[in-house]
Every structure is written in structure tokens, then in C-alpha cells.
Amino acid sequence: MNTNRILAVGSIVAVALSVPFLGPTWNRMMHLLGAVMFLGNILVTAVWAGLARRNRDPEAARFCVHGILLTDAVFTLPGVMLLFINGSILGTAWFKAHAPWIFVSMGLFAVTGIVWGAVLVPLQKKLLRLVDAMPRGGPLPSEFDVLFAKWFRWGGIATLLPLVTFVLMVIRPVF
Ligand code: HEM
């Protein structure tokens, strides 16, 4: 199955799993499943992409970039959808009560989405073009290191922000 088809299937499954008539406990469970998929994938990706970067094997780099796009389609996007849809359903009372933690969390989540859509996805597409154009066995183009370093910097921001959101969701501070 290609990445676009996985994205389409994953999105449909995430929407179907968020149907509100199954009750708030279900939506809470789906929101938490989204947090596990989303946070789990971005944290684990940082580790194995870091290993591939240190390894410097061109074929490991090619495998790594393809893996990043695949795991984004399987885990990150459906996870984001589960978080957003179920969080919005569960949040109705908190929105009405103007609870600051929920608005700050949504703001951080939106900034994460902007970083992901405006910086990380275009970078990943450039990296994919580079590794696909590379001859079997390399060498790795010099531009690869520059783009991959940038991907790590922005990826770090896109990982820290949801971690802060996670803390806010659990602590629900009053400020
Ligand atoms: C649009 C963004 C989001 C909205 C509107 C939202 C909304 C909510 C709401 C209303 C609850 C309370 C649910 C209840 O107890 O009935 C909740 C809980 C939770 N959310 Fe979110 N959320 C969002 C994003 C996130 C993100 C990005 C994460 C983590 C990466 C996250 C992790 C959690 C966790 C772990 C809980 C459970 C907290 C606990 O029960 O102690 N949420 N969320």
C-alpha cells in the first residue's frame, strides 16, 4: 500500500473511531490512544532517525527517510485526528468554562501543526527526493546532511510543544 493510500485509510479509521454516540468514556479512550500514537511515534522516530544519522550508511539513510514518511502516515496523522476530534468533543464543558489550560493547549497544538505542515513535511519531501535520486550505495549528497540537521532542529520543537501540552492536559493548571 502506498503512503497516500495509508493516509486516506488512517484518516477514515480515525474519524470512524471518534463517533460521539459511543459516549464520553469511549472518546476519552480514543483521545488517549491518539496521544499514545502521536507522542510515541515522534519520540521513537527521533531515536531511530538519530541512529541512522550517526551510522552514515547511504542505504540506512534511504530506509530511514522512507520509514519517517510511512510511520507519519500510520501513526502521526491518525493520532493527531484522534486527539483533535475526541479532544474537541470532550472539551465542550471546558470551552464554556473558559478554562485557560485548554486554550493554551490548543494553541500549542496548533503551533505544532504549523511547524509540521510548513517546515517538517516539505523537508521530508526534499529528503525523499534526494535519497530516491541517489545511486544504489551512495554517496549521500552533501545537501542531505544540511536538510537532515534542519529536520532534527524543527523536529525537536515539534516534539517539545506536544510534551508541554501533555503536561497541561494532565495537571490542568489554573492561571
Ligand atoms: C485540540 C487539542 C486538544 C483538545 C481540545 C484536548 C482536550 C482534552 C480534554 C477536554 C481532556 C479531558 C477529558 C476528560 O477527562 O473528559 C483531555 C485529556 C487529555 N489529553 Fe487532551 N486535548 C487536546 C490535545 C492533546 C494533546 C496534543 C495531547 C498529548 C500529546 C493530549 C493529551 C491528553 C491526556 C494525556 C489527557 C488525559 C488527562 C488526564 O485524564 O489526566 N491532549 N484533553
Boltz pocket constraint, residues with backbone or C-beta under 6 A from the ligand:
constraints:
  - pocket:
      binder: B
      contacts: [[A, 24], [A, 28], [A, 31], [A, 32], [A, 35], [A, 38], [A, 39], [A, 83], [A, 84], [A, 86], [A, 87], [A, 88], [A, 90], [A, 91], [A, 92], [A, 94], [A, 102], [A, 105], [A, 106], [A, 109], [A, 162], [A, 163], [A, 165], [A, 166], [A, 169], [A, 170], [A, 171]]
      max_distance: 6.0
